[in-house]
């Protein structure tokens, strides 16, 4: 069985209008929410063997703030340009190239691609959670999916079971 956690970056700041989108940092709300979501991830329990992370500043900061929840050691971190503001199809293609030896993957990215990927992969799960996921994927939201497949290359649309969909608001 394979497990995937999809985490949207925490709330970012729009204060410094001179910054490129790629370089926007987290705001105070985001810096508070990220560790809470890290603890939420750990409560499943979920410790990633591989972390696929967009290299944008807000995703890197989100990762930095959730990492203490994993303890040490945790999985190998890969910052990949292709994960920045990309489509669900590109995210799925990247996921399919993860080694079959890794059974737990955390992907930290952006909307709308991350939301679309969660919707694309979800085939089963609690109806209320699926309905909430269909509605929106807010900042710092976390979707946890499991798959009966044994290799990531075999994961496809509707093959996952949504084990949980949690937002920072759920934890406050």
C-alpha positions in Angstrom: 0.0 0.0 0.0 1.2 3.5 -0.8 0.5 6.7 1.1 0.5 10.2 -0.2 0.1 13.5 1.7 -0.6 16.6 -0.3 0.1 19.8 1.6 -0.6 23.2 0.2 1.8 25.9 1.3 0.7 28.0 4.3 -0.6 31.5 3.9 1.8 33.8 2.2 2.4 37.5 2.4 1.4 40.0 -0.2 2.9 43.0 1.7 6.1 43.3 -0.3 4.6 44.1 -3.7 8.1 44.4 -5.3 8.8 40.7 -4.7 8.3 38.2 -7.5 5.6 35.6 -6.8 8.2 32.9 -6.4 9.9 34.9 -3.6 6.8 35.6 -1.4 7.3 34.5 2.2 4.8 33.2 4.7 2.8 35.8 6.7 2.2 35.5 10.5 -0.9 33.4 10.0 1.0 31.0 7.7 3.9 30.7 10.2 1.4 29.8 12.9 -0.6 27.3 10.8 2.3 25.3 9.3 3.5 23.6 12.6 -0.1 22.8 13.5 -0.4 21.0 10.1 2.9 19.2 10.7 1.5 17.8 14.0 -1.7 16.8 12.2 0.4 14.9 9.6 2.3 13.1 12.4 -1.0 12.1 14.1 -2.0 9.9 11.2 0.9 8.7 11.7 2.7 9.7 8.5 6.4 10.0 8.2 7.5 10.7 4.6 10.2 8.7 2.9 10.4 11.2 0.1 9.4 14.9 0.2 8.7 16.5 -3.1 8.6 20.3 -2.6 8.2 23.3 -4.9 11.3 25.5 -4.6 9.2 28.7 -4.0 10.0 30.5 -0.8 6.6 29.9 0.8 6.7 26.1 0.2 10.3 25.9 1.5 9.2 27.9 4.6 6.2 25.6 5.1 8.4 22.5 4.9 10.9 24.1 7.4 8.0 24.7 9.9 6.5 21.2 9.6 9.8 19.2 9.7 10.2 19.2 13.5 7.0 17.1 13.6 8.6 14.3 11.8 11.5 13.8 14.2 14.7 12.6 12.7 15.5 11.1 10.4 12.8 11.8 7.8 12.7 11.3 4.1 14.9 12.7 1.4 13.8 16.2 0.3 13.7 17.1 -3.4 13.1 20.7 -4.4 12.0 20.6 -8.0 11.2 23.5 -10.4 8.5 21.5 -12.1 6.4 21.5 -8.9 6.1 25.3 -9.0 2.6 26.4 -10.1 2.1 23.5 -12.3 -0.8 21.3 -13.5 -2.3 18.2 -11.8 -1.1 16.2 -14.8 2.5 17.3 -14.3 2.3 16.6 -10.6 0.9 13.1 -11.3 3.6 12.4 -13.8 6.3 13.4 -11.2 4.6 11.2 -8.6 4.7 8.2 -11.0 8.5 8.5 -11.2 9.0 8.0 -7.5 10.8 4.8 -6.7 8.6 1.9 -5.8 10.8 1.4 -2.7 9.3 4.6 -1.2 5.9 3.9 0.3 5.1 7.3 1.8 5.4 10.6 -0.1 4.7 14.2 0.9 4.2 16.7 -1.8 4.2 20.4 -0.9 2.9 22.7 -3.6 0.4 25.2 -4.9 -3.1 25.6 -6.2 -4.8 25.0 -8.5 -2.6 22.0 -9.4 -2.4 20.5 -6.0 -6.2 20.7 -5.5 -6.8 19.3 -9.0 -4.4 16.4 -8.2 -6.2 15.6 -5.0 -9.6 15.5 -6.8 -8.1 13.5 -9.7 -6.7 10.8 -7.4 -9.6 10.5 -5.0 -11.9 7.6 -5.8 -13.1 6.6 -2.4 -13.3 7.9 1.2 -15.6 9.6 3.6 -18.3 11.4 1.7 -18.2 14.5 3.9 -14.4 14.8 3.5 -14.6 14.3 -0.3 -17.3 17.0 -0.4 -15.1 19.4 1.6 -12.2 18.6 -0.7 -14.3 19.3 -3.8 -15.3 22.7 -2.4 -11.8 24.1 -1.9 -8.2 23.4 -0.9 -7.2 26.4 1.3 -3.7 27.4 2.3 -2.0 24.8 4.6 -4.7 22.2 3.8 -3.7 18.6 4.0 -5.1 15.7 2.0 -3.9 12.2 2.9 -4.6 9.4 0.4 -3.8 5.7 0.3 -3.5 3.5 -2.8 -3.7 -0.3 -3.1 -1.0 -0.2 -5.8 2.5 -1.2 -4.8 4.3 1.1 -7.3 3.8 4.8 -7.9 3.9 4.3 -11.6 0.6 2.5 -11.3 -1.3 5.2 -9.4 -4.0 6.9 -11.6 -7.2 8.8 -11.6 -9.7 7.7 -8.9 -7.3 5.0 -7.6 -6.9 6.6 -4.1 -8.8 6.5 -0.9 -9.1 9.9 0.9 -8.1 9.1 4.4 -8.3 12.6 5.6 -8.8 16.2 4.6 -7.8 18.7 7.2 -7.5 22.5 7.2 -5.9 24.7 9.8 -9.4 25.9 10.7 -10.2 22.3 11.7 -7.4 22.4 14.3 -8.1 25.8 15.9 
